[in-house]
Amino acid sequence: MVFEVVIEAVLPAVGRILIYVFLDIIFHLVLYLVGYSFLKVVTLGKHPKEFISPRSSKKSDNKVSLVGLVVCVVSILAIFYFV
């Protein structure tokens, strides 16, 4: 009985923490790098103005991460369509 209460209280919190960390790493590290590289190539180096390091105290640009997500999704769809 006590074990069930502990599991009901602890597991959701641990799950939320793991999901937050995983999504934060994927969205703000990997997708930011993909979006940053793509935008630098497409705009010939004009945008984004500066690279925001994951260790920086500045807030990362979510628009750049969103572009990275779109690039990844389109790339995956193209691979499955043409292969």
N, C-alpha and C positions, 0 to 999 in steps of 0.2 A: 504494500500500500504506500509506504513512504517512498519506495523506489519509483513507483508510477508518478507520484507528485513531482519528484525531482526531474524525471525524464520529461514530463509535460512542461516544466518551467525552464529547464536548461536547453533542451534541444532546439526549440524555436529561436532562442537567442543566439546560439552558436551558428545555426543555419543563416540567420540574418547577417551576422558578422562575416561569415565566409562568402556569402553572395555579394555583400557590399565591397569587400576587398577584391574579389574576383572581377566584378564589374568595373571597379575603379581602376584596376590595373589594365584591363582590356581597353576600356573606353579612353582613359586619359594617357595611356602610355603607347600602346600599340596603334590604336586608331589615330591618335594625334600625330604620330610619326609618319604614318601612311598619308594622312591628309596634308601634313606639312610638305612632304616631299612632292606629292602630286600637285599641290597649288604652286609650289616654287617652279616646277617644270612648266605647267600650263601658263602661268602668268609671267614667265621668263624672269623670275626672281623678284618681282615687285611685291607680291603678297604671300604670306603674312610677313609683316615687317621684321619681327624678331622671333627667335625660337625660345619657347618657354620650357625650360628644363623641368622634368618631373620632380626634381628636388628643390625647385624654386618655390619661394613663398608666394609668388604671384599666382593668381588663378589662371588655369589653362583656358584656352579659347575653345568653347564647346562647338563652335561652328566648324573649326578645323577638324575636330574629331568626327563631326557629322559627315564632312566630306570624305574622311577616311573610311567611315562605315559604308557610304554609298559606293566608293571605289572598290572596297572589298566585296560587297554584295554583287556588284556588276561583274567583277572579275570572276567570281565563283559561278554566276549564272552563265557567263560566256564560256567558261571551261566545260560546264555540263552540256551546254547547247552544241558546241562545236566538236566535242570529243566523243 
